[in-house]
Amino acid sequence: MLRRELPSEATAGRVIRLARGRIAPGIDDGPLQAVQPWHARLQPLCWWQEEPVALSLEEQPGEDWPEAREWLARLPESWYALVATSLQVAAWLQNHRFCGRCGTPTSRLDAEFAMHCEACGHRTYPRNSPCIITLVTHGESLLLARSPRHPPGRYSTLAGFIEPGEAAEEAVRREVFEEVGLAVGRVNYYKSQPWPFPHSLMLGFFAEAASRRIRIDGVEIADAAWFSPRRLPQLPPLYSISRALIETHLKEVGGRG
């Protein structure tokens, strides 16, 4: 449904209005505004169902603009790519108005997502920060943890940024040991998901724990525990790769119909 080609030649089309992580309601209960003429301040974004789409990055959201996470929770899964692309491009536009090398104001290029500095020639592109996200298991049991930032009662899988020079599998082992004190054996890649909060790329893994003894770090993790597939806490939202890891494991062990 989403075609990743900039509609640079378009003079009219759909628009998604975004400000501070909130997206304006559009037509048909979705986030896209009706077809309208485009002006120079709009950022051409992509093609959606063969219609050109541009991003309008605005200073202040309206009072009725839902947060992006709310949009993701209520839209069909097929919309995830459009919302994620909008959020990451918006973060890039906000963060790269000036050259990171010499401080000169930058200008937007039409043919690609790039901000160009006329003074020193430096170009910046939308950032992707690679992270690992891991469901640790021991037999059929799942290790789930609570971050201090999570809503009360919600548990999720372990995650962390990949360090410079580090392989993703090494990051899995390091993060699991740092956060809950566990050594893991086999590590298997699952799939990836862009996570536009603000610009992560989540690489999903399953990891088998060598034991069940947990030592919580007390900083990034407020609580962690082993859970039976038949008795689970509040889980992450359905659109997240964390939930996909959990649901995949539950189906494999017969914990869900």
ChimeraX attribute file (.defattr): number of C-alpha atoms within 10 A of each C-alpha:
attribute: neighborCount
match mode: 1-to-1
recipient: residues
	/A:1	12
	/A:2	17
	/A:3	16
	/A:4	12
	/A:5	13
	/A:6	19
	/A:7	21
	/A:8	16
	/A:9	10
	/A:10	14
	/A:11	13
	/A:12	16
	/A:13	19
	/A:14	22
	/A:15	25
	/A:16	23
	/A:17	22
	/A:18	25
	/A:19	19
	/A:20	16
	/A:21	19
	/A:22	21
	/A:23	29
	/A:24	21
	/A:25	19
	/A:26	16
	/A:27	10
	/A:28	9
	/A:29	8
	/A:30	15
	/A:31	24
	/A:32	22
	/A:33	18
	/A:34	13
	/A:35	14
	/A:36	11
	/A:37	11
	/A:38	18
	/A:39	11
	/A:40	7
	/A:41	10
	/A:42	16
	/A:43	25
	/A:44	27
	/A:45	25
	/A:46	22
	/A:47	20
	/A:48	16
	/A:49	10
	/A:50	10
	/A:51	16
	/A:52	23
	/A:53	29
	/A:54	27
	/A:55	22
	/A:56	21
	/A:57	23
	/A:58	14
	/A:59	9
	/A:60	10
	/A:61	18
	/A:62	14
	/A:63	8
	/A:64	10
	/A:65	19
	/A:66	16
	/A:67	16
	/A:68	21
	/A:69	16
	/A:70	12
	/A:71	19
	/A:72	20
	/A:73	14
	/A:74	12
	/A:75	15
	/A:76	10
	/A:77	11
	/A:78	11
	/A:79	17
	/A:80	20
	/A:81	17
	/A:82	21
	/A:83	19
	/A:84	20
	/A:85	21
	/A:86	27
	/A:87	25
	/A:88	22
	/A:89	22
	/A:90	23
	/A:91	21
	/A:92	20
	/A:93	20
	/A:94	12
	/A:95	14
	/A:96	21
	/A:97	18
	/A:98	18
	/A:99	22
	/A:100	15
	/A:101	12
	/A:102	12
	/A:103	13
	/A:104	15
	/A:105	15
	/A:106	21
	/A:107	16
	/A:108	17
	/A:109	13
	/A:110	14
	/A:111	12
	/A:112	13
	/A:113	19
	/A:114	19
	/A:115	24
	/A:116	22
	/A:117	22
	/A:118	13
	/A:119	13
	/A:120	12
	/A:121	12
	/A:122	15
	/A:123	19
	/A:124	20
	/A:125	14
	/A:126	17
	/A:127	15
	/A:128	15
	/A:129	14
	/A:130	18
	/A:131	23
	/A:132	23
	/A:133	28
	/A:134	31
	/A:135	27
	/A:136	25
	/A:137	22
	/A:138	16
	/A:139	10
	/A:140	15
	/A:141	18
	/A:142	23
	/A:143	24
	/A:144	23
	/A:145	22
	/A:146	20
	/A:147	19
	/A:148	13
	/A:149	10
	/A:150	13
	/A:151	11
	/A:152	10
	/A:153	9
	/A:154	16
	/A:155	21
	/A:156	25
	/A:157	24
	/A:158	25
	/A:159	22
	/A:160	18
	/A:161	19
	/A:162	21
	/A:163	12
	/A:164	6
	/A:165	6
	/A:166	11
	/A:167	10
	/A:168	20
	/A:169	17
	/A:170	13
	/A:171	19
	/A:172	29
	/A:173	19
	/A:174	18
	/A:175	20
	/A:176	22
	/A:177	17
	/A:178	16
	/A:179	22
	/A:180	22
	/A:181	16
	/A:182	22
	/A:183	18
	/A:184	20
	/A:185	12
	/A:186	11
	/A:187	18
	/A:188	13
	/A:189	14
	/A:190	16
	/A:191	12
	/A:192	16
	/A:193	19
	/A:194	22
	/A:195	23
	/A:196	24
	/A:197	14
	/A:198	18
	/A:199	20
	/A:200	18
	/A:201	20
	/A:202	26
	/A:203	24
	/A:204	24
	/A:205	24
	/A:206	21
	/A:207	21
	/A:208	19
	/A:209	22
	/A:210	13
	/A:211	12
	/A:212	15
	/A:213	13
	/A:214	16
	/A:215	14
	/A:216	19
	/A:217	15
	/A:218	13
	/A:219	10
	/A:220	18
	/A:221	17
	/A:222	15
	/A:223	17
	/A:224	22
	/A:225	17
	/A:226	18
	/A:227	16
	/A:228	15
	/A:229	19
	/A:230	10
	/A:231	7
	/A:232	12
	/A:233	13
	/A:234	11
	/A:235	15
	/A:236	18
	/A:237	15
	/A:238	14
	/A:239	17
	/A:240	16
	/A:241	24
	/A:242	23
	/A:243	17
	/A:244	18
	/A:245	21
	/A:246	23
	/A:247	15
	/A:248	14
	/A:249	20
	/A:250	19
	/A:251	12
	/A:252	10
	/A:253	12
	/A:254	12
	/A:255	15
	/A:256	12
	/A:257	5
